[in-house]
Amino acid sequence: MTDGKRPPPMLHRSVGQKLLALPGSVLWALGALLATLLFGTIGILVAMFLPYRGRYWLFIRWSFFLLWWARICCGIHHQVEGTEHIPDRACIVMCKHQSAWETLATQYWFHPQTWVLKRELMKIPLIGWALGMLQPIAIDRSARKKAMEQMLEQGRERIREGRWIIIFPEGTRIPAGRAGRYRPGGAILSADTGVPIIPVAHNAGECWPRNSFLKYPGRIRVRIGPAIDPKGRDADVILDEVRDWIETNTRAISTVYETPSDAG
């Protein structure tokens, strides 16, 4: 901060800002619904006859449409730094998790990709069915040991197939301005396979808040960091470096950020 004052721990919107955001948010939601119905019906029928690469190309059109529609309806733009750090081969991506925006936007830079996600998401009509056709690493979080075994086994396979693995180490979306507890799965997979981690920081939750219907105009900033090499280090050390890089850079590009003293 430039004024020396501690930033507020949460981003608050005035009633006026919410009212101004409402028309665009409604329009975006209507477009998203129509696009989901289209891709979830006709798209799935077409994808059944395509190989994996064809299915992936088809379904990420849905993601790109939603992001483009958010620019048109809600005024949400983005800028990215650090694309020079993206290697030629597929790696593990560990990304800050604040909203639905980054689950779509990572497809701009890392492809083809697969995701580590909760198995329950596969049961969502249309979206879950499409996800299933893209072969994600779907784990049962209620059984931790089994979930880790699933992630390691399927993660090795996806890496051999040349797919980027996208992991949100906080496990769930965290409000803008806050940090969640980082889970070790991605670091364990990196240590197990020797595959580097590409850390990603952003402040998407300031425009596209988690669990919120309203979306606000602005420019989301994204930083892609240098590869973190796991060789010769255990998972705890790797995770500490990933967390430190992501949180430090998220703090640097955010308008609000909760400091340890704020959190009490």
C-alpha positions in Angstrom: 0.0 0.0 0.0 1.2 3.5 -0.7 -0.5 5.3 2.2 0.9 3.2 4.9 -2.5 2.1 6.2 -3.5 -1.5 6.7 -5.9 -2.7 3.9 -9.4 -3.8 5.0 -9.6 -7.6 5.4 -12.5 -7.9 3.0 -13.7 -6.1 -0.1 -17.0 -4.4 0.4 -19.3 -3.1 -2.3 -21.7 -0.3 -1.9 -25.4 -0.5 -2.7 -24.8 1.7 -5.7 -22.1 -0.5 -7.0 -24.3 -3.6 -6.6 -27.2 -1.9 -8.4 -24.9 -0.9 -11.3 -23.6 -4.4 -11.6 -27.0 -6.1 -11.6 -28.1 -5.6 -15.3 -24.8 -6.9 -16.7 -24.8 -9.8 -14.3 -28.3 -10.8 -15.3 -27.4 -10.6 -19.0 -24.2 -12.7 -18.3 -26.2 -15.3 -16.5 -28.8 -15.7 -19.3 -26.0 -16.1 -21.8 -24.2 -18.6 -19.6 -27.4 -20.6 -19.2 -28.0 -20.8 -22.9 -24.4 -21.7 -23.6 -24.4 -24.4 -21.0 -27.6 -25.9 -22.4 -26.1 -25.9 -25.9 -22.8 -27.4 -25.0 -24.3 -29.7 -22.5 -26.7 -31.3 -25.0 -25.6 -30.9 -28.6 -21.9 -30.6 -27.5 -22.0 -33.8 -25.5 -23.7 -35.7 -28.4 -21.0 -34.4 -30.8 -18.2 -35.1 -28.3 -19.2 -38.7 -28.0 -17.7 -39.3 -31.5 -14.5 -37.3 -31.0 -11.1 -38.4 -29.6 -9.9 -36.7 -26.4 -8.2 -33.8 -28.1 -11.4 -33.1 -30.1 -13.6 -33.2 -27.0 -11.2 -30.9 -25.2 -11.1 -28.3 -28.1 -14.9 -28.4 -28.2 -15.6 -27.9 -24.5 -13.1 -25.2 -23.9 -15.1 -23.1 -26.4 -17.7 -23.0 -23.6 -15.1 -21.6 -21.2 -13.9 -19.0 -23.7 -17.4 -17.9 -24.5 -18.2 -17.3 -20.8 -15.0 -15.2 -20.3 -15.7 -13.2 -23.5 -19.3 -12.7 -22.4 -18.1 -11.5 -19.0 -16.1 -8.8 -20.8 -19.0 -7.8 -22.9 -21.7 -7.8 -20.2 -19.8 -7.1 -17.0 -16.7 -5.2 -18.1 -14.3 -7.9 -16.7 -10.9 -7.8 -18.5 -7.6 -9.3 -17.5 -3.9 -8.8 -17.9 -1.3 -11.5 -17.4 2.4 -11.4 -16.5 4.9 -14.2 -16.6 3.9 -16.2 -19.7 7.6 -16.5 -20.5 7.8 -18.8 -17.5 5.5 -21.4 -19.1 7.7 -24.3 -20.3 7.2 -26.3 -23.4 6.2 -29.5 -21.6 3.2 -30.1 -19.4 3.7 -29.4 -15.6 1.6 -29.1 -12.5 -0.1 -25.8 -12.0 -1.0 -24.6 -8.5 -3.3 -21.7 -8.6 -4.9 -19.2 -6.1 -8.6 -20.0 -5.8 -11.0 -17.0 -5.4 -13.8 -17.5 -7.9 -15.0 -19.4 -10.9 -13.0 -17.1 -13.2 -9.7 -18.9 -12.8 -11.2 -22.3 -13.4 -12.0 -21.0 -16.9 -9.1 -18.7 -17.5 -6.3 -21.1 -16.9 -7.3 -22.7 -20.2 -5.8 -19.6 -22.0 -2.3 -20.6 -21.0 -2.1 -24.3 -20.1 -3.5 -26.8 -22.5 -4.5 -29.5 -22.8 -5.3 -29.6 -19.1 -7.0 -31.7 -16.6 -8.2 -30.9 -13.1 -8.1 -32.4 -9.6 -11.6 -32.0 -8.4 -14.2 -33.3 -6.0 -15.9 -36.4 -7.3 -19.3 -34.9 -6.5 -18.9 -32.4 -9.3 -19.2 -35.1 -11.8 -22.9 -35.6 -10.8 -23.9 -32.1 -11.8 -26.2 -32.3 -14.9 -24.6 -31.2 -18.1 -21.5 -29.6 -16.6 -20.5 -32.7 -14.7 -21.2 -34.9 -17.7 -19.0 -32.8 -19.9 -16.3 -32.8 -17.2 -16.4 -36.6 -17.2 -15.7 -36.7 -20.9 -12.5 -34.7 -20.3 -11.1 -37.3 -17.9 -10.4 -35.2 -14.7 -8.8 -36.6 -11.6 -11.9 -36.9 -9.6 -11.2 -37.8 -6.0 -13.3 -38.8 -2.9 -12.2 -36.3 -0.3 -14.0 -38.2 2.5 -11.4 -40.9 2.2 -8.1 -39.1 2.4 -5.7 -42.0 1.9 -7.6 -43.3 -1.0 -8.0 -39.8 -2.5 -4.2 -39.3 -2.4 -3.6 -42.7 -4.0 -6.1 -41.8 -6.7 -4.4 -38.5 -7.4 -0.9 -39.9 -7.6 -1.9 -42.8 -9.8 -4.1 -40.7 -12.2 -1.7 -37.8 -12.0 1.2 -39.9 -13.3 -0.9 -41.1 -16.1 -2.1 -37.7 -17.1 1.5 -36.3 -17.1 2.6 -39.2 -19.3 -0.2 -38.2 -21.7 1.2 -34.7 -21.9 -1.6 -32.9 -20.0 -1.2 -30.0 -17.6 -2.6 -30.8 -14.1 -4.5 -27.9 -12.6 -4.7 -27.9 -8.8 -6.2 -25.3 -6.5 -4.3 -26.1 -3.3 -6.7 -24.2 -1.0 -9.3 -26.8 -1.9 -12.2 -24.3 -2.0 -12.8 -20.7 -3.2 -11.5 -18.2 -0.6 -12.9 -14.6 -0.5 -10.7 -12.0 -2.1 -8.3 -10.6 0.5 -7.8 -13.8 2.4 -5.6 -16.9 2.3 -6.8 -20.5 2.9 -5.0 -23.5 4.2 -2.9 -25.1 1.5 -3.4 -28.8 1.0 -0.2 -30.8 0.2 -1.5 -33.0 -2.7 0.0 -31.0 -5.5 3.4 -30.8 -3.8 3.3 -34.6 -3.1 2.5 -35.3 -6.7 5.4 -33.0 -7.8 7.8 -34.7 -5.4 6.6 -38.1 -6.5 6.9 -37.5 -10.3 9.7 -34.9 -10.4 7.5 -32.6 -12.4 7.9 -28.9 -11.7 5.1 -26.7 -10.3 4.0 -23.5 -12.0 2.5 -21.2 -9.4 -0.2 -18.7 -10.4 -1.4 -15.7 -8.4 -4.4 -13.5 -9.3 -7.1 -11.3 -7.8 -10.1 -12.5 -9.7 -12.4 -12.5 -6.6 -12.4 -8.7 -6.7 -14.4 -8.7 -9.9 -16.0 -12.1 -9.8 -16.6 -12.8 -6.1 -17.1 -16.4 -5.0 -20.7 -17.6 -4.5 -22.0 -14.3 -5.8 -24.4 -13.6 -8.6 -23.1 -10.1 -9.1 -19.9 -9.5 -11.2 -18.1 -6.2 -11.2 -16.2 -4.3 -13.9 -12.4 -4.2 -13.6 -9.2 -5.7 -14.7 -8.1 -9.0 -13.2 -4.3 -9.3 -12.7 -2.7 -12.6 -13.2 0.9 -13.6 -12.4 2.5 -16.8 -13.6 5.6 -17.6 -11.7 8.9 -19.4 -12.5 8.8 -23.2 -12.3 9.5 -24.6 -8.9 11.7 -27.6 -9.2 10.9 -30.4 -6.7 14.2 -32.4 -7.1 16.0 -33.1 -3.9 13.2 -31.6 -1.7 10.3 -33.1 0.2 6.7 -32.1 -0.3 6.5 -29.9 2.8 9.4 -27.7 1.6 7.9 -27.5 -1.9 4.5 -26.6 -0.5 6.0 -23.8 1.6 7.7 -22.3 -1.5 4.5 -22.5 -3.5 2.4 -20.9 -0.8 4.9 -18.1 -0.2 5.1 -17.3 -3.8 1.4 -17.3 -4.5 0.4 -15.4 -1.4 3.2 -12.8 -1.7 2.3 -12.1 -5.3 -1.5 -12.2 -4.7 -0.9 -9.5 -2.0 1.2 -7.4 -4.5 -1.5 -7.3 -7.2 -4.6 -7.0 -4.9 -6.5 -4.0 -3.8 -7.3 -5.7 -0.5 -5.4 -8.3 1.4 -5.7 -9.7 4.9 -2.5 -9.6 6.8 -1.6 -12.0 9.7 -2.4 -9.3 12.2 -5.8 -8.7 10.6 -6.6 -12.4 10.9 -5.9 -12.2 14.6 
